[in-house]
Amino acid sequence: MNRSSEIAFHLRFLPYIFRYGVKMKFGCLFAVLCLAVGAIAGKYSREMNDQKPSVDGKSTVEFRIAKLNQVWEKAIRMQLPPVRQAELHSDLKIQEKDELQWKKTKADGMDENGEREAKLRRGFNVILAKYGMDGKKDTRPLESNNLKDHDFRQGDMFDDPRLDKLWNKAKSSGKFSEEEMQSLKREFQHHKDKISEYNIVMDTVSRTEEIHKNVISPLEGEVKEHVLHQKHTDLKDKMRDLNQGFERLRKLSHEGFSEDSEFKEPRVIELWEMAQRANLTGDELDSLKEELKHFETKVEKHSHYQEQLELSHQKLRHVEALGDNDHILRNQERYNNLAEKTREMGYKMKKHMQDLNSKISRKGLDRNEL
């Protein structure tokens, strides 16, 4: 039974309620009517919120926020590579979580100065720019999944002169094993992503400044001044992180990996170094180190699933070219399952990283205030 016929089924009983309602007290009649209408409305509002997303990414209710659905549907039409698509899905899930939390916060009368709202808007703009959906002509080379060496142009791997020069020196030094070169490449790629994010934030700051010049209302000007100040603070923080990250890459490229290194994954190393700068106690650092080890395992597992997803996609394209329907169905099912698992693991990993970042920042701030 579809929605319209089911509503009609419920409503057909309303005349009987009215006919015999004269024998009831008005309050009882009103209560019955409320229950009848409420049951219908509640049922369908729950259905809308509880619909499960389809594994092929084509569901129109993949996210509970309309603009995020629009971005996801656009990504499907753009036919982003599978790993990029899974990454986008994870980023949108994080954005959805943060926006829903903010709506609850705002309803409770908090975020009066709009600081969190501005940060959310900035995060959304970063996502749009990161995946080429910000309406700007993209002059960068087409994104690949960055899983193999041949995905890159020789000598121009990271689209940044300083990174390319450093990478070529490290590659020709002969001091790194094949496994270490893969780890080093992840380090460089992570730094490249941070440069891209910095450029996106800098661009949004420039646009905000341009808008700020055209403000007429003094009150509106004060709000935008606050938002602009926050963006400049973010830029300074990101630039400091970039400088520290590049210095670490330079040292790593010249000296190689230390045998007693605590971690291998770039994001985990970054969090560990951030914790060491946060003036935490010895016990707090030991506890955090154990948590970071678990997090690193999660990151490595997610990377493995990304590789499997790309291989599954290549196999599916090959089978589709052969035209064997049975093989196509089996490979499509495997690909869909891997895509869903990769998205889910990506979200959990990014949420865990977000939580770790907040924990380290909060503890460091508390310690500095003492």
N, C-alpha and C positions, 0 to 999 in steps of 0.2 A: 504494500500500500504506500503510494507516494505521499508527500507532505500535504498537498492540497486536498486530496481525497480523505486523508486522516483527519484534517481540521474540520472538513465538512461532516465527517462521521461524529465528531465530538459535538459540533454545533447543532446537529439535528435534535439533540435532547434538550436544548435550551427552551423551546416553546413549552415543553412539558413542565419544566421548572417554573416558568412564568404562570402556566395555567393553574398548577396546584400550589403555587407560591402564595396565593391569596389566603390560604389556610395557615400559612406560617407567619411568624412575626417578621417584620421587615428586616431586622438584624440578621435573622437566620437566612432569609432569602439572599441578602447581600453577601453573607459568608459563603453560601453555596456557589453563587456566581463567581466570586473571587477565586474559589478553589478550582472551578471548571476552567476559567480563563487562565489562571496561574499554572495549572497542570499542563495546558497546551503550550503556553509561552515558555515555561521552564524547561519542558521537554526538548523544544527545538533550540533554545539557547544553549542547552547542554550539548546537544548534538553538534552544533556549530563549533563549540570549543573543544569537544572531545574527538573530532574526526582525526583519524590517523593519516599522516602523510604517506603518499605512495612511494614505493622504492624507486620508481623511475623518475622521480622529481617533477612529475607533471601535475601534481595536485595543486588546486588553487588555494588550498588551506594549509600549505606547508608551514606557514607562520601565522601567529595570532595578530600581527600588526600588518596592515594593508601595504604600506610602502615597502616592507621587507619582502612580502609576497611578489610585489611588482619587480623588485630587483632580481629575485630568484627566477621568475618567469622570463625575464630578459636574458639572464645567464643561460637558460635552457635554449632560447632562440639563437643566442650567439654561438652556441655549441663550444663552450669553453672546454679545454682538455679535462679529462676525468679527475685528475689530481687537483687541478685548479678549482674545479667545480666543487669538489669535496671540501677544499679549504674555504671557499666562499660560504658554503653551507654552515660550516663551523663558526665562521666570523659572524654570520647573520644570527645564529642561535645565541651567541654571546651578546650581540647587540639587543636582541629581543629580551633576554633575561634582564639586562641592565635597564632597558626602557620600561619594562613592566615594574621593576623595583622602584624606579624613579616616579612612576605614576602613583604608586602607593605612598611614597614619601611626600609627594606634592599634595595628595589628598589629606595627609596628616598635618599639613600646614608648614612643611619644611621646604628648603631650597627657595627661600623668598627672593634671594638675589639672582636666581637663575643660573648659578654656577654649574650645577650638575647637568642642567638642561643644555647649556652651551657645550659642555664636554661631550654629551651624547651626540649632539648635532655634529660636532667636530669628528667624532668617531665614525659616524655614518658617512660623512664626506670622505674620510680616509678610505673606507671600504669601497665607495663608488670609484674613487681615483685609482685605487690599488688594482681593481679588476677592469679598468677601462670603461666605466659606465658613467663618467662625470660629464659626458657631452663634449669633451675636448678631443681634438684630433690628436691621436696618439702617434708620436714620432718615434717611439721606442720600438725595438725589434719585437716581433711576435713572441709571446711567452711560450716557453716549453715547460715540461714538467721537471727539468733540471735533474734528471736521475742518472744520466750517462754523460761521459766526457764529450761524445760527439754531438751533444746538444748545443755546445758552445762553439763560437767562432774562435779559431786559434789566435791567441794574442789579444783578443778583445772580449774576454769572458764576462766581465762584470760591469761594463759600460761606465767605468770610472777610471781615469788615468792612473791615479795613485794605487788603487787596488790591483789593476792589471799589471802594473810595473812590479809591485810586491809579489804577486802571484807567479809571474814569469821567473823572477829571481829564485823563489822557493822551489819552483818546478825544476829548474836547471841546476840547482845546488847539489842534487844527488843524495841529500841527507835524510830524505823521507822515504819510508816504505810505501807500497801501493795502498795499504790500509790507512797509513798516516796521511797520505795525500787526499784520500776520501774525507777523512776527518777535517783536514785543513780546508778543503773545498766547502764543506758545510759551514765552517767558521766564516769564510769569505762571503758566501752566499747570504748568511745571516746578517753580516755587516752591510751588504748591498741592500737588503730589504729595509734595514734601519735608515739608510741614506734616502731611499725612496719615500719612506714615511715622513722623514724630516722635510723633504721637499714639498710634500703634499700639505703638511701643516703650515709651512712657510707661505705657500700659495694662498691658503685660506686666511692667514693673517693679513696678507697684502690686500685681499678682497674686502676683509672686514674694515681695514683702515680706509679704503676707498669709500665704503658705505658710511663710515663714521664722519667723513668730511661733509656729507650731505645731510647730516642730522639737523633738524629744526628745533624739536622739542628739547628743552634742557634736561627734563627727567629721563627721556629716552637716551639722551647723550650720556648721562651718568651710568645707565645700565650698560650701554655699549662700551663705555670706557673701562668698566670693570671686566667685561668679557675680553676686551682687547689686552688688558693687563695680564689676565690669566693665560691667554694664548702666547704672549711674549715670554711668560714664565715657563710654559711648556717647551717653547723653542729653545730657551737657554738650557733646560734640563736635557733635552734631546741632543743638543750640540755638545754638551759635556759628556754624555754617554758615547756619542760618536767619536770624540777625541780619545776617550779612554779605551774604546773598543779598537780603534786603529792602532793605538800604541801597543796594545796587547797582541794584535795581529803582526805588527812589525817585529816585536820581540820573539814571537812564536816562529815567524818565518826565518829569523836569523839563528835562533838557538835550538829550534826543534821542540818536540814534545818532551816534557819531563816525565821520567818513569814513575815518580811519586805524585803525579797529577791526580787530584781527587775525582775529577769528572772529565768526560770526553765531549758531551753535547754542548754546543755553543750557548744555548739558552740557559742550561743548567749552570755552566761556568759563570755566566753573567750574573745569575741570581746569587751564586756563592760569593762572588767578589763583592756584590752589593751588600750582602750580609756581613762580610768582613769589615766593610767600611761603616757599618751601622752601629758600632760600639756595643755589640751584644755581649752578654756574659759567656764564659766558657761553656756552661751547661746549655745555654740557649743555642750556641753554635753547634754543639754536638747533636742536639735534638734536631736542629734544622738540617744538618748534614745527612742524617738518616732519612729524613723526609725527601731531601733532594735526590738521594739514591733511588728511592721508589719512583720519584718523578722522572728521573733519567730513564729508568726501565720503561715507563709509560711512553716517553718520547721515542725511544728506539723501536718499540712495538708499533707505534703509529707510523713511523718511517717505513717499517717492513710492510705494513698493510698498504701504504701508498704505492710502493713498488709492485706489490701483487695486483693492485687495482689497475695500474698502467699495463702490466703484462696481460691481464685478463681482457682489457679493452683491445689490445693489439690482436689477441687471439680471436676475439669476437668479430672484429673487422675482417680477419682472414677467413673465418668460417662463413660469414655473410657473403663474401665474394664467391665462395664455392657453391652456395645456394642450397645446402643440405638443411632442411627445416628442422629435423630432429636435433642435429648438432647445434643449430642456431638457438633453439629454445633452451637447451641445456646450458650453453655458454652465456646466454642472456640472463638466465636465473642466477648463475654463479657471479656474473658481473654485478647484477643488482644487489645481491647479498653482500658482496665486497664493498660496493659503493656505500650502502647503508652503514656497514660496520665501520668503514673509514671515516664517514661523517660523524658517527657517534663517538668514536675514539678521539677524533680531532676536537670535538666540543669539550669532552671531558679533560683532555690535555690542556686546552687553552683556559678552561675554567680553573683548573688546578694551578696553572702558572699565574693567573690573575690573583688567586687567593694567596699564593706564596709571595707575590709582589707586594700585596697589601699588608700581609703579616710582617714582612721585613721592614717596610716603610713605617708601619705603625710602631713596631718595637723600637726602631731606631729613633723615631720622634719622641716616644715616651722617655727613652734613655737620655736624650739630649735635654729634655725639659727638667730632669731631676737635678 
